């Protein structure tokens, strides 16, 4: 673990420490990466691993080790608010030099300190904190096909599932705005998202049943008139109404966590747009 003196730049006269031993890492030619700065910021490629919840989206207790790579600026500079330890600004080397060269932008040492984050030593932290590392994916020829998971894992016919990309990317798994610098350990404490952070507070079963009843009521007129107009569409409405009646019991049978239930209501193409549109 590095000392606080090594990581924190002197507030009165910020300097960039180039004297430290270089670690093995491949320098990426910034000119080959679309949408990066033109200031010859040095990029590195660092292999690293992180723990990703295997199920239950963000809240899964069992995890899987994901091997991946950070490609981005070698150093990031974090403006840390002393009172809250929150990160107020994240800059690259040339940006922090430009900021601190102008006295108007110098941090008040009683309020802010600037911490230097080495991506070679802390690639997961850099992955989460950097706004620049994925810019190479803006190239037109870049094609990424991540996997996905659903809740429930087996989707009953007629129902919709909560679907999310898997593995969950660190940018989605953690929140840079809620992460804090720990001055005791001299490390970044990443804030891990919860399901409620992303989805919001779960509805109650009473609220779920109320919505189910409203969806049923919305089909009453079609149910009454469609039989004589279009028997095929009427059959779909009949099936849809039965799925709605069965919905709460089916979700409980499948043990779908309540926070995801609202995302799993049945679908009927006579009434709804396709969930993929």
Buried (B, 14 or more C-beta within 10 A) or exposed (E): EEEEEEBBBEBEEBEEEEEEEEEEBEEBEBEEBEEBBEEEBEBBBBEBEBEBBEBBBBBBEEEEEBEBEBBBBBBBBBBBBBEEBBBEBBBBBBBBBEBBEEEEEBBEEEEBBBBBBBBBEBBBBBBBBBBBBBBBEEEEEEEEEEEEBBBBEEBBEBBBBBBBEBBBBBBBBBBBEBBBBEBEEBBBEBBBBEBEEBBEEBBEEEEBEEBBEEBBEEBEEBBEEBBEEBEEBBEBBBBBBEBBEBBBEBBEEBEBBBBBBBBBBBBBEBBBEEEEE
